[in-house]
Amino acid sequence: MRAVGTAPAPTSRIADEFFFMAHDDQTGKPRLFEIALSFGLAAALLAELYYERRITFEGRRIRVVATFQPSDWLQHVVLARIIAAPQHTDTRTWLAFLAATSYEQVATRMWQDGLLQQEQTRSFWRQRTIYVPTDMNTAAWSWARISQHARNNRPFGHLDVALAGLALATHLDTSLLDGAPLAARVHMRRLVAESWPPLRDLLADLGAALGRNVLSHRTS
């Protein structure tokens, strides 16, 4: 059983919370396939900058609205890259670029903050590093909170709306709302559909980018 107790309030580090949601809170095993996970984390990093009021989304493009750097090192890195390439404003271009490193960067930030611990695993001739939550309650909190709010028709905080949108775009909602009545899915989709236009634009581009990459992977 998933133990859920008192946990920290959600922060603007949406990528950390999405990372937890996208992995088992005990084993660290991914709940998403690799493309959905990496693109979802890339979108989450862009969403962090949006909520930090550094960028916004207009249609299919990113626009920088403030150039002073965030205190968080990973947000700093992402914003600096966007500022350094003003010729590239297409949101899907940035999603693809960030997706190449999003998993390792977000995991590293969480590991540095003591949210994850590294474990070495070996299969056949290959050794790899996996990241396991250091506290099951903290790891399960976002998942439990959003699932319960959706199932009980409760309002979402603005950051939880972003997490719900990421879950819908990556199809994480299938397991998030497993066994829930249809009304729970309708409620969550409605809240995301009624969110701020820039967030909806980001989520639309995430869905399109995932669809294109999944199709390309299947036909390659």
C-alpha positions in Angstrom: 0.0 0.0 0.0 1.1 3.5 -0.7 1.7 5.4 2.5 0.7 9.1 2.2 1.2 11.4 5.2 2.1 15.0 5.7 4.3 16.2 2.8 5.6 19.5 1.6 3.3 21.9 -0.2 3.9 21.9 -4.0 6.6 24.2 -5.2 7.3 25.8 -8.6 9.7 23.0 -9.3 7.1 21.2 -11.4 9.7 18.9 -13.1 10.6 17.4 -9.7 7.0 16.6 -9.0 6.4 15.2 -12.4 9.5 13.0 -12.0 8.0 11.6 -8.9 4.6 11.0 -10.5 6.2 9.3 -13.5 8.1 6.8 -11.3 7.0 4.2 -8.7 7.3 5.8 -5.3 9.1 2.8 -3.8 11.3 1.3 -6.6 11.8 4.3 -8.8 10.7 2.2 -11.8 9.3 4.4 -14.7 5.6 4.5 -15.3 6.1 6.0 -18.7 8.1 4.9 -21.8 11.3 6.8 -22.4 10.0 9.3 -25.0 7.0 10.3 -23.0 9.1 10.7 -19.8 11.8 12.8 -21.4 9.5 15.1 -23.3 7.2 15.4 -20.3 10.2 16.5 -18.1 11.3 18.9 -20.9 7.8 20.5 -20.8 7.9 20.6 -17.0 11.1 22.5 -17.1 9.6 25.1 -19.5 6.5 25.2 -17.3 8.8 26.1 -14.3 10.1 29.1 -16.2 6.6 30.1 -17.1 5.5 30.1 -13.4 8.7 31.9 -12.5 7.6 34.6 -15.0 10.7 34.3 -17.2 9.0 33.0 -20.4 5.6 32.7 -21.9 4.0 30.8 -24.7 2.2 32.4 -27.6 0.8 29.9 -30.1 3.6 27.6 -31.0 6.4 30.0 -29.9 8.3 30.8 -26.7 8.8 34.4 -25.8 11.3 35.5 -23.0 9.6 38.1 -20.7 12.4 38.5 -18.1 16.1 37.8 -18.5 17.2 37.9 -14.8 18.3 34.5 -13.8 16.4 32.2 -11.4 18.1 31.1 -8.2 17.6 27.4 -9.2 20.6 26.2 -11.2 18.6 24.1 -13.6 16.1 26.8 -14.4 19.1 29.1 -14.9 20.7 26.7 -17.4 17.4 26.3 -19.4 16.7 30.0 -19.5 20.3 30.9 -20.5 20.0 28.5 -23.4 16.8 30.0 -24.6 18.2 33.5 -24.3 21.4 32.5 -26.1 19.4 31.3 -29.2 16.9 34.0 -29.9 16.5 32.7 -33.5 14.9 29.6 -32.1 11.5 30.3 -30.7 9.5 27.2 -31.8 8.3 25.5 -28.6 8.5 22.0 -30.2 12.1 22.7 -31.1 12.9 23.5 -27.5 11.0 20.4 -26.2 13.1 18.2 -28.5 16.3 19.9 -27.5 15.6 19.7 -23.7 14.2 16.2 -23.9 17.7 14.9 -24.8 19.0 15.8 -21.3 15.9 16.4 -19.2 15.9 13.1 -17.3 19.5 13.2 -16.2 19.3 16.9 -15.3 16.1 16.7 -13.2 17.3 13.5 -11.5 20.6 15.2 -10.7 18.9 18.2 -9.2 16.7 16.0 -7.1 19.7 13.8 -6.0 21.6 16.9 -5.0 18.6 18.0 -2.8 18.4 14.6 -1.2 15.1 13.6 -2.9 16.6 10.7 -4.7 19.4 8.2 -4.1 21.5 6.5 -6.7 21.6 2.7 -7.0 23.6 0.7 -9.4 22.0 -2.2 -11.3 23.5 -4.7 -13.7 21.7 -6.6 -16.4 23.6 -8.9 -18.7 26.8 -6.9 -19.5 25.4 -3.5 -18.8 25.5 -1.5 -15.6 23.4 1.6 -15.1 22.3 4.0 -12.5 18.7 4.2 -11.3 17.2 6.8 -9.0 15.1 5.7 -6.1 13.1 8.1 -3.8 14.6 8.6 -0.4 11.2 9.2 1.2 8.1 7.3 0.0 5.7 9.8 1.4 7.3 12.7 -0.4 7.5 10.7 -3.6 3.8 9.7 -3.5 2.4 13.0 -2.4 1.8 14.6 -5.9 0.3 11.5 -7.3 -2.0 11.0 -4.3 -3.0 14.6 -4.1 -4.0 15.0 -7.8 -5.6 11.6 -8.0 -7.7 12.3 -4.9 -8.7 15.8 -6.0 -9.8 14.4 -9.4 -11.8 11.6 -7.9 -13.5 13.8 -5.4 -14.2 16.6 -7.9 -12.1 19.1 -5.9 -10.4 22.3 -7.3 -6.8 22.1 -8.2 -4.1 24.6 -7.4 -2.5 26.3 -10.4 0.6 24.2 -10.2 -1.4 21.0 -9.9 -3.3 22.0 -13.1 0.1 22.0 -14.9 0.9 18.6 -13.4 -2.5 17.3 -14.5 -2.0 18.7 -18.0 1.4 16.9 -18.2 -0.2 13.7 -17.0 -2.9 14.0 -19.7 -0.4 14.8 -22.5 1.9 11.9 -21.7 -1.0 9.5 -20.9 0.1 9.1 -17.4 -3.5 9.7 -16.4 -4.4 6.2 -17.5 -2.6 4.8 -14.4 -3.2 7.9 -12.2 -7.0 7.5 -12.5 -7.0 3.7 -12.8 -10.4 2.5 -11.4 -11.8 6.1 -11.1 -15.2 6.9 -12.5 -15.4 8.8 -15.8 -16.4 11.9 -13.9 -12.9 12.1 -12.5 -11.3 12.2 -15.9 -13.8 14.7 -17.1 -13.2 17.0 -14.1 -9.4 16.9 -14.6 -9.6 17.5 -18.4 -12.0 20.4 -17.8 -9.7 22.1 -15.3 -6.8 21.8 -17.8 -8.9 23.0 -20.6 -9.8 26.1 -18.6 -6.3 26.9 -17.5 -4.3 29.9 -18.7 -3.8 30.1 -22.5 0.0 30.0 -22.4 -0.1 26.7 -20.4 -2.6 25.2 -22.9 -0.3 26.2 -25.8 2.6 24.4 -24.1 0.6 21.3 -23.5 -0.7 21.3 -27.0 2.8 21.4 -28.4 3.9 18.7 -26.0 1.1 16.4 -27.2 2.0 17.1 -30.9 5.7 16.6 -30.3 5.0 13.3 -28.5 2.7 12.1 -31.3 5.3 12.9 -34.0 8.1 11.2 -32.1 6.2 8.1 -31.3 5.1 7.8 -35.0 8.7 8.3 -36.1 9.9 5.7 -33.7 7.3 3.2 -34.9 8.1 3.7 -38.6 11.9 3.9 -38.3 
